[in-house]
């Protein structure tokens, strides 16, 4: 399993659509509906910056990229591997 961070950024006009996608992913996590091997750890919205950071456990970076492409959020995003040190 990989610990991954997705940084999302959206335009103001896409804010409602971005939050709708986030809400549906959170619901999928709560209801155990995400594909096997994927776990959404946290979602943090950065104030009024139109940005969010999502922390995931996934089989690999490529697997998470594939899932994000299927969901097709109305955001620009980057996926990074992260190591928890604390």
C-alpha positions in Angstrom: 0.0 0.0 0.0 1.1 3.5 -0.8 0.4 6.6 1.2 -0.5 9.3 -1.4 -1.5 12.9 -1.4 -3.7 14.5 -4.1 -3.6 18.3 -4.3 -6.7 19.6 -6.0 -7.2 23.2 -7.3 -10.4 24.4 -8.9 -11.7 27.6 -10.4 -14.3 29.5 -8.4 -17.0 28.7 -11.0 -16.3 24.9 -10.5 -16.5 25.1 -6.7 -19.9 23.5 -6.3 -19.1 20.7 -8.8 -15.8 20.1 -7.0 -17.5 19.8 -3.6 -20.2 17.5 -5.1 -17.4 15.1 -6.2 -15.7 15.3 -2.8 -19.0 14.6 -1.1 -19.7 11.5 -3.2 -16.2 10.1 -2.6 -16.5 10.7 1.2 -19.9 8.9 1.1 -18.3 6.0 -0.8 -15.6 5.8 1.9 -18.1 5.9 4.7 -20.3 3.2 3.0 -17.3 0.9 2.0 -18.1 1.5 -1.7 -14.6 2.4 -2.8 -12.7 -0.2 -4.9 -10.8 -2.8 -3.0 -7.4 -1.5 -1.8 -8.4 2.2 -1.7 -9.0 4.2 1.5 -9.6 7.9 1.8 -7.8 9.0 5.0 -8.6 12.7 5.1 -9.8 15.7 3.1 -8.6 19.2 4.0 -9.9 22.3 2.2 -7.5 25.2 2.3 -9.7 28.1 3.3 -10.6 30.5 0.5 -7.8 29.2 -1.8 -10.0 26.9 -3.9 -7.6 24.1 -3.0 -7.9 20.8 -1.2 -5.6 18.1 -0.1 -6.8 14.5 0.0 -4.8 11.8 1.8 -5.2 8.3 0.4 -4.0 4.7 0.9 -3.9 2.9 -2.4 -2.2 0.0 -4.1 0.0 2.4 -6.1 0.3 5.9 -7.4 -0.8 4.7 -10.9 -3.8 2.9 -9.4 -4.9 6.1 -7.7 -4.4 8.1 -10.9 -6.6 5.6 -12.7 -9.3 6.0 -10.1 -9.1 9.8 -10.2 -9.4 9.8 -14.0 -12.5 7.7 -13.7 -14.1 10.1 -11.3 -13.0 13.1 -13.5 -13.1 15.9 -10.9 -13.5 19.4 -12.2 -10.0 20.3 -10.8 -6.4 20.4 -11.7 -4.6 17.8 -9.6 -1.3 16.4 -8.8 -0.6 13.0 -7.0 2.4 12.7 -4.7 3.8 9.8 -2.7 4.2 10.7 0.9 6.0 9.2 3.9 4.5 9.7 7.3 7.2 10.6 9.7 5.0 11.7 12.6 
